[in-house]
Amino acid sequence: MSKDVGKISKPKIMQSAAGYYLGYEYWDLELEAWLPYGRESIYYKTREELELVLERDTMQRRQYP
């Protein structure tokens, strides 16, 4: 059994088809892999843009309905 079971990552820059975002991953026991878990920010077009807003502490958080 992996020591990572049930673990959630620290916030990290992630990418999807929609763009780059600040999010989390969780360890999936069956797949034995880290998978996307949650998103904290809106999507940004480039990694550099997201890195810049994180550096300036001006990231726009995701709005929940």
HTML snippet that shows the backbone in 3Dmol.js (N, CA, C, O; Angstrom):
<script src="https://3Dmol.org/build/3Dmol-min.js"></script>
<div id="view" style="width:600px;height:400px;position:relative"></div>
<script>
const pdb = `
ATOM      1  N   MET A   1       0.845  -1.177   0.000  1.00  0.00           N
ATOM      2  CA  MET A   1       0.000   0.000   0.000  1.00  0.00           C
ATOM      3  C   MET A   1       0.892   1.243   0.000  1.00  0.00           C
ATOM      4  O   MET A   1       1.838   1.333   0.782  1.00  0.00           O
ATOM      5  N   SER A   2       0.592   2.178  -0.861  1.00  0.00           N
ATOM      6  CA  SER A   2       1.378   3.403  -0.975  1.00  0.00           C
ATOM      7  C   SER A   2       1.136   4.312   0.214  1.00  0.00           C
ATOM      8  O   SER A   2       0.024   4.383   0.737  1.00  0.00           O
ATOM      9  N   LYS A   3       2.181   5.008   0.638  1.00  0.00           N
ATOM     10  CA  LYS A   3       2.048   5.976   1.724  1.00  0.00           C
ATOM     11  C   LYS A   3       1.243   7.190   1.287  1.00  0.00           C
ATOM     12  O   LYS A   3       0.850   7.998   2.129  1.00  0.00           O
ATOM     13  N   ASP A   4       0.984   7.339  -0.024  1.00  0.00           N
ATOM     14  CA  ASP A   4       0.251   8.478  -0.555  1.00  0.00           C
ATOM     15  C   ASP A   4      -1.266   8.267  -0.579  1.00  0.00           C
ATOM     16  O   ASP A   4      -1.996   9.177  -0.971  1.00  0.00           O
ATOM     17  N   VAL A   5      -1.758   7.092  -0.169  1.00  0.00           N
ATOM     18  CA  VAL A   5      -3.191   6.804  -0.224  1.00  0.00           C
ATOM     19  C   VAL A   5      -3.954   7.869   0.552  1.00  0.00           C
ATOM     20  O   VAL A   5      -3.614   8.192   1.690  1.00  0.00           O
ATOM     21  N   GLY A   6      -4.995   8.410  -0.083  1.00  0.00           N
ATOM     22  CA  GLY A   6      -5.826   9.407   0.556  1.00  0.00           C
ATOM     23  C   GLY A   6      -5.198  10.786   0.644  1.00  0.00           C
ATOM     24  O   GLY A   6      -5.754  11.684   1.276  1.00  0.00           O
ATOM     25  N   LYS A   7      -4.060  10.957   0.023  1.00  0.00           N
ATOM     26  CA  LYS A   7      -3.364  12.236   0.090  1.00  0.00           C
ATOM     27  C   LYS A   7      -3.849  13.193  -0.988  1.00  0.00           C
ATOM     28  O   LYS A   7      -4.231  12.793  -2.088  1.00  0.00           O
ATOM     29  N   ILE A   8      -3.819  14.475  -0.629  1.00  0.00           N
ATOM     30  CA  ILE A   8      -4.107  15.543  -1.582  1.00  0.00           C
ATOM     31  C   ILE A   8      -2.872  16.411  -1.660  1.00  0.00           C
ATOM     32  O   ILE A   8      -2.279  16.749  -0.635  1.00  0.00           O
ATOM     33  N   SER A   9      -2.483  16.772  -2.863  1.00  0.00           N
ATOM     34  CA  SER A   9      -1.262  17.551  -3.071  1.00  0.00           C
ATOM     35  C   SER A   9      -1.399  18.972  -2.548  1.00  0.00           C
ATOM     36  O   SER A   9      -2.503  19.443  -2.272  1.00  0.00           O
ATOM     37  N   LYS A  10      -0.282  19.637  -2.419  1.00  0.00           N
ATOM     38  CA  LYS A  10      -0.275  21.070  -2.162  1.00  0.00           C
ATOM     39  C   LYS A  10      -0.735  21.749  -3.448  1.00  0.00           C
ATOM     40  O   LYS A  10      -0.678  21.133  -4.513  1.00  0.00           O
ATOM     41  N   PRO A  11      -1.189  23.004  -3.379  1.00  0.00           N
ATOM     42  CA  PRO A  11      -1.598  23.697  -4.606  1.00  0.00           C
ATOM     43  C   PRO A  11      -0.449  23.730  -5.613  1.00  0.00           C
ATOM     44  O   PRO A  11       0.707  23.948  -5.250  1.00  0.00           O
ATOM     45  N   LYS A  12      -0.784  23.510  -6.875  1.00  0.00           N
ATOM     46  CA  LYS A  12       0.248  23.501  -7.913  1.00  0.00           C
ATOM     47  C   LYS A  12      -0.338  23.988  -9.229  1.00  0.00           C
ATOM     48  O   LYS A  12      -1.552  23.966  -9.429  1.00  0.00           O
ATOM     49  N   ILE A  13       0.535  24.424 -10.117  1.00  0.00           N
ATOM     50  CA  ILE A  13       0.093  24.842 -11.444  1.00  0.00           C
ATOM     51  C   ILE A  13      -0.224  23.591 -12.247  1.00  0.00           C
ATOM     52  O   ILE A  13       0.589  22.674 -12.366  1.00  0.00           O
ATOM     53  N   MET A  14      -1.438  23.586 -12.797  1.00  0.00           N
ATOM     54  CA  MET A  14      -1.889  22.438 -13.578  1.00  0.00           C
ATOM     55  C   MET A  14      -2.407  22.924 -14.923  1.00  0.00           C
ATOM     56  O   MET A  14      -2.628  24.120 -15.115  1.00  0.00           O
ATOM     57  N   GLN A  15      -2.599  21.993 -15.855  1.00  0.00           N
ATOM     58  CA  GLN A  15      -3.050  22.349 -17.193  1.00  0.00           C
ATOM     59  C   GLN A  15      -4.165  21.409 -17.638  1.00  0.00           C
ATOM     60  O   GLN A  15      -4.134  20.206 -17.378  1.00  0.00           O
ATOM     61  N   SER A  16      -5.152  21.995 -18.316  1.00  0.00           N
ATOM     62  CA  SER A  16      -6.212  21.214 -18.945  1.00  0.00           C
ATOM     63  C   SER A  16      -6.444  21.802 -20.324  1.00  0.00           C
ATOM     64  O   SER A  16      -5.751  22.735 -20.731  1.00  0.00           O
ATOM     65  N   ALA A  17      -7.408  21.265 -21.035  1.00  0.00           N
ATOM     66  CA  ALA A  17      -7.727  21.793 -22.363  1.00  0.00           C
ATOM     67  C   ALA A  17      -8.189  23.251 -22.287  1.00  0.00           C
ATOM     68  O   ALA A  17      -8.065  23.996 -23.259  1.00  0.00           O
ATOM     69  N   ALA A  18      -8.721  23.654 -21.128  1.00  0.00           N
ATOM     70  CA  ALA A  18      -9.228  25.022 -20.959  1.00  0.00           C
ATOM     71  C   ALA A  18      -8.122  26.029 -20.644  1.00  0.00           C
ATOM     72  O   ALA A  18      -8.325  27.233 -20.795  1.00  0.00           O
ATOM     73  N   GLY A  19      -6.965  25.553 -20.213  1.00  0.00           N
ATOM     74  CA  GLY A  19      -5.857  26.450 -19.893  1.00  0.00           C
ATOM     75  C   GLY A  19      -5.127  26.030 -18.629  1.00  0.00           C
ATOM     76  O   GLY A  19      -5.239  24.890 -18.176  1.00  0.00           O
ATOM     77  N   TYR A  20      -4.377  26.972 -18.067  1.00  0.00           N
ATOM     78  CA  TYR A  20      -3.598  26.726 -16.856  1.00  0.00           C
ATOM     79  C   TYR A  20      -4.374  27.213 -15.643  1.00  0.00           C
ATOM     80  O   TYR A  20      -5.107  28.199 -15.720  1.00  0.00           O
ATOM     81  N   TYR A  21      -4.209  26.518 -14.524  1.00  0.00           N
ATOM     82  CA  TYR A  21      -4.932  26.889 -13.309  1.00  0.00           C
ATOM     83  C   TYR A  21      -4.166  26.413 -12.079  1.00  0.00           C
ATOM     84  O   TYR A  21      -3.297  25.546 -12.171  1.00  0.00           O
ATOM     85  N   LEU A  22      -4.499  26.988 -10.935  1.00  0.00           N
ATOM     86  CA  LEU A  22      -3.948  26.533  -9.666  1.00  0.00           C
ATOM     87  C   LEU A  22      -4.901  25.493  -9.125  1.00  0.00           C
ATOM     88  O   LEU A  22      -6.086  25.770  -8.940  1.00  0.00           O
ATOM     89  N   GLY A  23      -4.398  24.296  -8.870  1.00  0.00           N
ATOM     90  CA  GLY A  23      -5.277  23.222  -8.439  1.00  0.00           C
ATOM     91  C   GLY A  23      -4.583  22.203  -7.564  1.00  0.00           C
ATOM     92  O   GLY A  23      -3.450  22.401  -7.126  1.00  0.00           O
ATOM     93  N   TYR A  24      -5.281  21.112  -7.318  1.00  0.00           N
ATOM     94  CA  TYR A  24      -4.813  20.037  -6.458  1.00  0.00           C
ATOM     95  C   TYR A  24      -4.941  18.700  -7.188  1.00  0.00           C
ATOM     96  O   TYR A  24      -5.717  18.560  -8.133  1.00  0.00           O
ATOM     97  N   GLU A  25      -4.168  17.735  -6.728  1.00  0.00           N
ATOM     98  CA  GLU A  25      -4.286  16.360  -7.200  1.00  0.00           C
ATOM     99  C   GLU A  25      -4.503  15.458  -5.992  1.00  0.00           C
ATOM    100  O   GLU A  25      -4.145  15.814  -4.869  1.00  0.00           O
ATOM    101  N   TYR A  26      -5.093  14.284  -6.229  1.00  0.00           N
ATOM    102  CA  TYR A  26      -5.216  13.285  -5.173  1.00  0.00           C
ATOM    103  C   TYR A  26      -4.652  11.961  -5.673  1.00  0.00           C
ATOM    104  O   TYR A  26      -4.620  11.704  -6.876  1.00  0.00           O
ATOM    105  N   TRP A  27      -4.207  11.125  -4.739  1.00  0.00           N
ATOM    106  CA  TRP A  27      -3.636   9.826  -5.092  1.00  0.00           C
ATOM    107  C   TRP A  27      -4.759   8.809  -5.218  1.00  0.00           C
ATOM    108  O   TRP A  27      -5.503   8.572  -4.267  1.00  0.00           O
ATOM    109  N   ASP A  28      -4.879   8.204  -6.410  1.00  0.00           N
ATOM    110  CA  ASP A  28      -5.891   7.179  -6.665  1.00  0.00           C
ATOM    111  C   ASP A  28      -5.256   5.809  -6.436  1.00  0.00           C
ATOM    112  O   ASP A  28      -4.302   5.436  -7.119  1.00  0.00           O
ATOM    113  N   LEU A  29      -5.784   5.076  -5.485  1.00  0.00           N
ATOM    114  CA  LEU A  29      -5.218   3.786  -5.105  1.00  0.00           C
ATOM    115  C   LEU A  29      -5.302   2.755  -6.230  1.00  0.00           C
ATOM    116  O   LEU A  29      -4.340   2.029  -6.478  1.00  0.00           O
ATOM    117  N   GLU A  30      -6.443   2.690  -6.908  1.00  0.00           N
ATOM    118  CA  GLU A  30      -6.607   1.687  -7.964  1.00  0.00           C
ATOM    119  C   GLU A  30      -5.685   1.950  -9.146  1.00  0.00           C
ATOM    120  O   GLU A  30      -5.075   1.023  -9.678  1.00  0.00           O
ATOM    121  N   LEU A  31      -5.581   3.206  -9.557  1.00  0.00           N
ATOM    122  CA  LEU A  31      -4.739   3.546 -10.710  1.00  0.00           C
ATOM    123  C   LEU A  31      -3.282   3.753 -10.323  1.00  0.00           C
ATOM    124  O   LEU A  31      -2.399   3.792 -11.179  1.00  0.00           O
ATOM    125  N   GLU A  32      -3.043   3.886  -9.021  1.00  0.00           N
ATOM    126  CA  GLU A  32      -1.712   4.174  -8.509  1.00  0.00           C
ATOM    127  C   GLU A  32      -1.106   5.366  -9.232  1.00  0.00           C
ATOM    128  O   GLU A  32       0.006   5.310  -9.757  1.00  0.00           O
ATOM    129  N   ALA A  33      -1.889   6.460  -9.239  1.00  0.00           N
ATOM    130  CA  ALA A  33      -1.467   7.677  -9.938  1.00  0.00           C
ATOM    131  C   ALA A  33      -2.115   8.893  -9.296  1.00  0.00           C
ATOM    132  O   ALA A  33      -3.158   8.797  -8.649  1.00  0.00           O
ATOM    133  N   TRP A  34      -1.472  10.042  -9.490  1.00  0.00           N
ATOM    134  CA  TRP A  34      -2.048  11.320  -9.065  1.00  0.00           C
ATOM    135  C   TRP A  34      -3.027  11.783 -10.125  1.00  0.00           C
ATOM    136  O   TRP A  34      -2.703  11.780 -11.312  1.00  0.00           O
ATOM    137  N   LEU A  35      -4.240  12.188  -9.703  1.00  0.00           N
ATOM    138  CA  LEU A  35      -5.283  12.656 -10.619  1.00  0.00           C
ATOM    139  C   LEU A  35      -5.784  14.027 -10.182  1.00  0.00           C
ATOM    140  O   LEU A  35      -5.709  14.361  -9.000  1.00  0.00           O
ATOM    141  N   PRO A  36      -6.295  14.828 -11.120  1.00  0.00           N
ATOM    142  CA  PRO A  36      -6.834  16.146 -10.761  1.00  0.00           C
ATOM    143  C   PRO A  36      -7.926  16.014  -9.695  1.00  0.00           C
ATOM    144  O   PRO A  36      -8.738  15.089  -9.727  1.00  0.00           O
ATOM    145  N   TYR A  37      -7.925  16.963  -8.751  1.00  0.00           N
ATOM    146  CA  TYR A  37      -8.883  16.914  -7.641  1.00  0.00           C
ATOM    147  C   TYR A  37      -9.726  18.183  -7.525  1.00  0.00           C
ATOM    148  O   TYR A  37     -10.936  18.110  -7.312  1.00  0.00           O
ATOM    149  N   GLY A  38      -9.097  19.326  -7.663  1.00  0.00           N
ATOM    150  CA  GLY A  38      -9.847  20.565  -7.500  1.00  0.00           C
ATOM    151  C   GLY A  38      -9.120  21.732  -8.142  1.00  0.00           C
ATOM    152  O   GLY A  38      -7.926  21.667  -8.436  1.00  0.00           O
ATOM    153  N   ARG A  39      -9.875  22.799  -8.351  1.00  0.00           N
ATOM    154  CA  ARG A  39      -9.316  23.994  -8.990  1.00  0.00           C
ATOM    155  C   ARG A  39      -9.632  25.199  -8.128  1.00  0.00           C
ATOM    156  O   ARG A  39     -10.779  25.401  -7.729  1.00  0.00           O
ATOM    157  N   GLU A  40      -8.605  26.011  -7.835  1.00  0.00           N
ATOM    158  CA  GLU A  40      -8.761  27.203  -7.010  1.00  0.00           C
ATOM    159  C   GLU A  40      -8.892  28.477  -7.843  1.00  0.00           C
ATOM    160  O   GLU A  40      -9.524  29.439  -7.407  1.00  0.00           O
ATOM    161  N   SER A  41      -8.307  28.490  -9.017  1.00  0.00           N
ATOM    162  CA  SER A  41      -8.257  29.720  -9.811  1.00  0.00           C
ATOM    163  C   SER A  41      -9.123  29.624 -11.061  1.00  0.00           C
ATOM    164  O   SER A  41      -9.630  28.563 -11.425  1.00  0.00           O
ATOM    165  N   ILE A  42      -9.269  30.785 -11.702  1.00  0.00           N
ATOM    166  CA  ILE A  42      -9.841  30.774 -13.045  1.00  0.00           C
ATOM    167  C   ILE A  42      -8.786  30.181 -13.970  1.00  0.00           C
ATOM    168  O   ILE A  42      -7.662  29.916 -13.544  1.00  0.00           O
ATOM    169  N   TYR A  43      -9.144  29.972 -15.235  1.00  0.00           N
ATOM    170  CA  TYR A  43      -8.176  29.476 -16.212  1.00  0.00           C
ATOM    171  C   TYR A  43      -7.384  30.647 -16.796  1.00  0.00           C
ATOM    172  O   TYR A  43      -7.934  31.719 -17.046  1.00  0.00           O
ATOM    173  N   TYR A  44      -6.097  30.426 -17.005  1.00  0.00           N
ATOM    174  CA  TYR A  44      -5.223  31.403 -17.642  1.00  0.00           C
ATOM    175  C   TYR A  44      -4.709  30.813 -18.948  1.00  0.00           C
ATOM    176  O   TYR A  44      -4.519  29.602 -19.060  1.00  0.00           O
ATOM    177  N   LYS A  45      -4.486  31.680 -19.935  1.00  0.00           N
ATOM    178  CA  LYS A  45      -4.065  31.208 -21.264  1.00  0.00           C
ATOM    179  C   LYS A  45      -2.677  30.592 -21.259  1.00  0.00           C
ATOM    180  O   LYS A  45      -2.423  29.623 -21.974  1.00  0.00           O
ATOM    181  N   THR A  46      -1.761  31.157 -20.444  1.00  0.00           N
ATOM    182  CA  THR A  46      -0.389  30.648 -20.426  1.00  0.00           C
ATOM    183  C   THR A  46       0.076  30.384 -19.000  1.00  0.00           C
ATOM    184  O   THR A  46      -0.448  30.960 -18.046  1.00  0.00           O
ATOM    185  N   ARG A  47       1.050  29.520 -18.869  1.00  0.00           N
ATOM    186  CA  ARG A  47       1.668  29.235 -17.570  1.00  0.00           C
ATOM    187  C   ARG A  47       2.330  30.502 -17.020  1.00  0.00           C
ATOM    188  O   ARG A  47       2.263  30.784 -15.824  1.00  0.00           O
ATOM    189  N   GLU A  48       2.966  31.256 -17.916  1.00  0.00           N
ATOM    190  CA  GLU A  48       3.662  32.476 -17.515  1.00  0.00           C
ATOM    191  C   GLU A  48       2.696  33.496 -16.916  1.00  0.00           C
ATOM    192  O   GLU A  48       3.025  34.168 -15.939  1.00  0.00           O
ATOM    193  N   GLU A  49       1.508  33.609 -17.499  1.00  0.00           N
ATOM    194  CA  GLU A  49       0.505  34.538 -16.979  1.00  0.00           C
ATOM    195  C   GLU A  49       0.091  34.134 -15.559  1.00  0.00           C
ATOM    196  O   GLU A  49      -0.018  34.987 -14.679  1.00  0.00           O
ATOM    197  N   LEU A  50      -0.137  32.855 -15.341  1.00  0.00           N
ATOM    198  CA  LEU A  50      -0.512  32.376 -14.015  1.00  0.00           C
ATOM    199  C   LEU A  50       0.637  32.571 -13.032  1.00  0.00           C
ATOM    200  O   LEU A  50       0.409  33.000 -11.901  1.00  0.00           O
ATOM    201  N   GLU A  51       1.861  32.266 -13.439  1.00  0.00           N
ATOM    202  CA  GLU A  51       3.009  32.472 -12.559  1.00  0.00           C
ATOM    203  C   GLU A  51       3.132  33.935 -12.142  1.00  0.00           C
ATOM    204  O   GLU A  51       3.465  34.232 -10.995  1.00  0.00           O
ATOM    205  N   LEU A  52       2.861  34.847 -13.075  1.00  0.00           N
ATOM    206  CA  LEU A  52       2.959  36.275 -12.788  1.00  0.00           C
ATOM    207  C   LEU A  52       1.900  36.713 -11.772  1.00  0.00           C
ATOM    208  O   LEU A  52       2.214  37.454 -10.840  1.00  0.00           O
ATOM    209  N   VAL A  53       0.658  36.267 -11.937  1.00  0.00           N
ATOM    210  CA  VAL A  53      -0.379  36.672 -10.986  1.00  0.00           C
ATOM    211  C   VAL A  53      -0.145  36.045  -9.612  1.00  0.00           C
ATOM    212  O   VAL A  53      -0.491  36.640  -8.591  1.00  0.00           O
ATOM    213  N   LEU A  54       0.437  34.853  -9.583  1.00  0.00           N
ATOM    214  CA  LEU A  54       0.773  34.239  -8.297  1.00  0.00           C
ATOM    215  C   LEU A  54       1.884  35.037  -7.613  1.00  0.00           C
ATOM    216  O   LEU A  54       1.833  35.280  -6.407  1.00  0.00           O
ATOM    217  N   GLU A  55       2.876  35.436  -8.386  1.00  0.00           N
ATOM    218  CA  GLU A  55       3.987  36.232  -7.853  1.00  0.00           C
ATOM    219  C   GLU A  55       3.484  37.567  -7.295  1.00  0.00           C
ATOM    220  O   GLU A  55       3.954  38.031  -6.256  1.00  0.00           O
ATOM    221  N   ARG A  56       2.535  38.172  -7.990  1.00  0.00           N
ATOM    222  CA  ARG A  56       1.989  39.477  -7.581  1.00  0.00           C
ATOM    223  C   ARG A  56       0.846  39.351  -6.576  1.00  0.00           C
ATOM    224  O   ARG A  56       0.340  40.354  -6.073  1.00  0.00           O
ATOM    225  N   ASP A  57       0.442  38.114  -6.289  1.00  0.00           N
ATOM    226  CA  ASP A  57      -0.668  37.841  -5.372  1.00  0.00           C
ATOM    227  C   ASP A  57      -1.963  38.495  -5.859  1.00  0.00           C
ATOM    228  O   ASP A  57      -2.710  39.086  -5.079  1.00  0.00           O
ATOM    229  N   THR A  58      -2.212  38.375  -7.175  1.00  0.00           N
ATOM    230  CA  THR A  58      -3.418  38.949  -7.767  1.00  0.00           C
ATOM    231  C   THR A  58      -4.262  37.889  -8.496  1.00  0.00           C
ATOM    232  O   THR A  58      -5.060  38.219  -9.373  1.00  0.00           O
ATOM    233  N   MET A  59      -4.077  36.622  -8.123  1.00  0.00           N
ATOM    234  CA  MET A  59      -4.806  35.541  -8.767  1.00  0.00           C
ATOM    235  C   MET A  59      -6.309  35.694  -8.540  1.00  0.00           C
ATOM    236  O   MET A  59      -6.752  36.014  -7.437  1.00  0.00           O
ATOM    237  N   GLN A  60      -7.082  35.461  -9.594  1.00  0.00           N
ATOM    238  CA  GLN A  60      -8.542  35.471  -9.470  1.00  0.00           C
ATOM    239  C   GLN A  60      -9.000  34.070  -9.094  1.00  0.00           C
ATOM    240  O   GLN A  60      -8.712  33.094  -9.785  1.00  0.00           O
ATOM    241  N   ARG A  61      -9.715  33.998  -7.988  1.00  0.00           N
ATOM    242  CA  ARG A  61     -10.222  32.700  -7.530  1.00  0.00           C
ATOM    243  C   ARG A  61     -11.431  32.269  -8.347  1.00  0.00           C
ATOM    244  O   ARG A  61     -12.184  33.096  -8.861  1.00  0.00           O
ATOM    245  N   ARG A  62     -11.593  30.986  -8.450  1.00  0.00           N
ATOM    246  CA  ARG A  62     -12.738  30.399  -9.138  1.00  0.00           C
ATOM    247  C   ARG A  62     -14.007  30.767  -8.379  1.00  0.00           C
ATOM    248  O   ARG A  62     -14.026  30.741  -7.148  1.00  0.00           O
ATOM    249  N   GLN A  63     -15.055  31.108  -9.101  1.00  0.00           N
ATOM    250  CA  GLN A  63     -16.350  31.436  -8.491  1.00  0.00           C
ATOM    251  C   GLN A  63     -17.230  30.200  -8.536  1.00  0.00           C
ATOM    252  O   GLN A  63     -17.389  29.576  -9.585  1.00  0.00           O
ATOM    253  N   TYR A  64     -17.795  29.857  -7.401  1.00  0.00           N
ATOM    254  CA  TYR A  64     -18.699  28.721  -7.325  1.00  0.00           C
ATOM    255  C   TYR A  64     -20.145  29.215  -7.400  1.00  0.00           C
ATOM    256  O   TYR A  64     -20.482  30.238  -6.805  1.00  0.00           O
ATOM    257  N   PRO A  65     -20.995  28.495  -8.126  1.00  0.00           N
ATOM    258  CA  PRO A  65     -22.402  28.910  -8.274  1.00  0.00           C
ATOM    259  C   PRO A  65     -23.152  28.883  -6.952  1.00  0.00           C
ATOM    260  O   PRO A  65     -24.339  29.204  -6.909  1.00  0.00           O
TER     261      PRO A  65
END
`;
const viewer = $3Dmol.createViewer("view");
viewer.addModel(pdb, "pdb");
viewer.setStyle({}, {cartoon: {color: "spectrum"}});
viewer.zoomTo();
viewer.render();
</script>
